[in-house]
């Protein structure tokens, strides 16, 4: 993607969705951290299904710990890898209480020190909860960045750093959401829906796909 195409690319995405938001359901920073931690190799819809059971019962570090391992597993067992995630979440809750007064820390280093929290999860929390201009590169953003030519890279970190350089600063706070949603619903994995893509003219992908029967 040419540099001069980046501004209209994001301007178009913004015009279509001026206030993008995470599709994970949460009502506090801790709930967001929990939902993102549970979302690894799972869909947002699947995580929401589980947290609708979990959060009314336990939505603080202390309450999660009070459930215990088996109790927590019972609430999140519909999510893939739930036993391992339960172990990480319980340990994260213990650290939050012991080191952070039960609050979610606001620095990348402290977030990444929590069990089950990697760079992508930390970036989501920093961006969504605290408004930091970070870029959490999931499979959707990785695909869109490479396919469009916006920020091609061989691994998520390479794509992340390139996005931070190429995305105009005034779009960075919301760029993470726009790219995820674009990858989830338009620039899909198997066959991008180029015929309904509003930013197709900015994109390097060729040949553009045609509609079924077209």
Secondary structure, DSSP 8 states (H G I E B T S, - for coil): --HHHHHHHHHHHHHH-TT---SS--SSHHHHHHHHHHTTTS-HHHHHHHHHHHTTT--SHHHHHHHHHHHHHHHHTTSTTHHHHHHHHHHHHHHHHHHHTTS--SSHHHHHTSTT--HHHHHHIIIIIT--------HHHHHHHHHHSSS--SSHHHHHHHHHHHS-HHHHHHHHHHHHHHHHHTS-SSS--GGG-TTGGG---SS----TT-
